[in-house]
Amino acid sequence: MEIKSRHHLRSDAISEIEEALAENLSVELDAETVEKVELTSDTWDVVLVDGDPHVLYLDEEPFLTVDGANAYNPTKHIVTVDSGAIQFVSDGADVMRPGIVEAGDRIESGDFVVINEENHGKFLAVGKALVDGDEMAGQEGRVVDSIHHVGDELYEFSA
């Protein structure tokens, strides 16, 4: 991943990010410096929070990266998986119903979600819900498309 451009964000752009993260994830962003990084690939636009890639844009909306979720510990839009799903989700697999322990009932199909594991509460991935939260647990079927996960290029990115 190569950097195409990097610039500090204006206060109004930072406010938009803060408001979106507060509304969607109940996260209060606490930062001294906030920079937007555009990469040569069209895959990600990343926001560095005090130098760390904690925010990315999904459908032009700010959302936490896996690293950001582990740093800020969101309390909304969370899907929790059991220990059997950890390896698959960490390798970028989509989330399947049998691995889900819990999903927020306010999650709607199409929402972006963070995936964590039940034992230690660590966040493993970011994805897009394919069904509402109250329909996620069950016996079979894919319920979250994986977008970004532990160990991918974005997770390993450092500026």
N, C-alpha and C positions, 0 to 999 in steps of 0.2 A: 504494500500500500504506500503510494507516494503522495506527498502533499502537493496540491495544485496551488492553493492559496491559504493564507492564515491571517485573520484580522480580529482585533478586539471588537466586541459588540457594544453598540450604544445602549444606554440605560433603558430605553423603551423596548429594545429587543430582549434584553435580559429580563425585564418585567414580564414580557409575554411568556418566556420560558418558565419563569417562576410560577406564574399563574396557572399555566397548563399542567405543570408537575404537581402543584398543590391540589388542583381540581381532580385530576385523573388518578393520582397515586397517594395523595395526602403526604407529600414530601415538601419540606421547606429547604430550598436550595440555599446554601451558605457558602459564599465565594468572595474572594478578593479580586480574582481575575477570571473573566469569561471570554473565550476566544472561539470563533467558528473556524473550522478547518474543512476546506473543500478538498476532496481527494481526486486523483486522476481517474479513478474508476467512478462510474456513476452509481455505485452501490450505496455509499454512505455519505452523508454530511454529518460531521461530528462536532460536538461542542466540548471544548476542554474547560473543565472547571478546576481552577488552580493547577492547570497543567495535566490533569487526568481526564481521559475520555469517558465522561460520565453521562453525556446526553447525546442522542442521535435523533435525526429527523426521520419519522415514518409517515408517509403520505403528507409531508410538509408540516407535521405536528411534532413538537419535541416530546421525547420519551426517554426514560433511563436506559442506559446500556446495562449489561450484566454487572459490570464493575460499579456503575452508578447505583444500581439496586442494592448491591452489597454494602456500599458506602452510606446510603441514605435510608435503607430499610423501609420501603413503601408499605402501606397498610391497606391499599385498595388495588383491585385488578390483579389479584394473586391467584394462581393455580398451584396447588401443592401436590407433589407426586410422591409415591412411596419409594423405598430404597431400591426396589427392583427396576425402576424406571431411570434411575440416576445415570447409569452408563449410557443408555440410549439417548436421553435428552442432552447429556453433555457432549455427545458425538454429533449432535445436530438433527436427530430424529424428531419427527413430529410427535406430539403428545397424543397418546391413545387412552381411551376410556378406562381400561383395566388398571392403569397406573395412577389414576387420580384418587387422592385421598380427600381433597376438599377444593372447592372453587367458589369464589365470591358470587353471591346470588345477584349482585348488581351488574355482573359481566353480561354484555349482550354480544350476540354474533357480530363479528367485525371489529370488536374492540381489541386494542393491543393489551397484552397481559405479560406479567413476569411470572416465571416458573421457578418455584423453590422446592427444596426437598424437606421431608417431614422431620428427619432426625436432628439436623443442626440448623435448619432455617436458612441455609445458604441458597442464593439465587443462582440458577444454572442457565437460564435462557430467557429470551424475549420472543414472543410469538403473537399471532393473530388468532383470536377465538373464532372457531367455525360454528359454534352453537352457543346458546345462552349458558351462563354459569350453572344454573339449576338443572341443566341437561347433560352436564359433562361426565359425571360419574356413571359407570355402567359396565357392561360386559364386553362390548366390542365397538370399534370405530375410532376414527381419527377425529380429534376435537380441537386441536391447536396446531396451526402451521408454525413451524420453527422459522424464525427470521435471523436470530443472532444467538450464539451460544458460547459457553466456556470453551476456550481453545481455538476459536475461529480467528480470522485476520483482525477483526475489530477488537476482540478481546486481547490479542497480543500487541495491538497498536500502541506505540509510544511516540510522542512528538518531540 
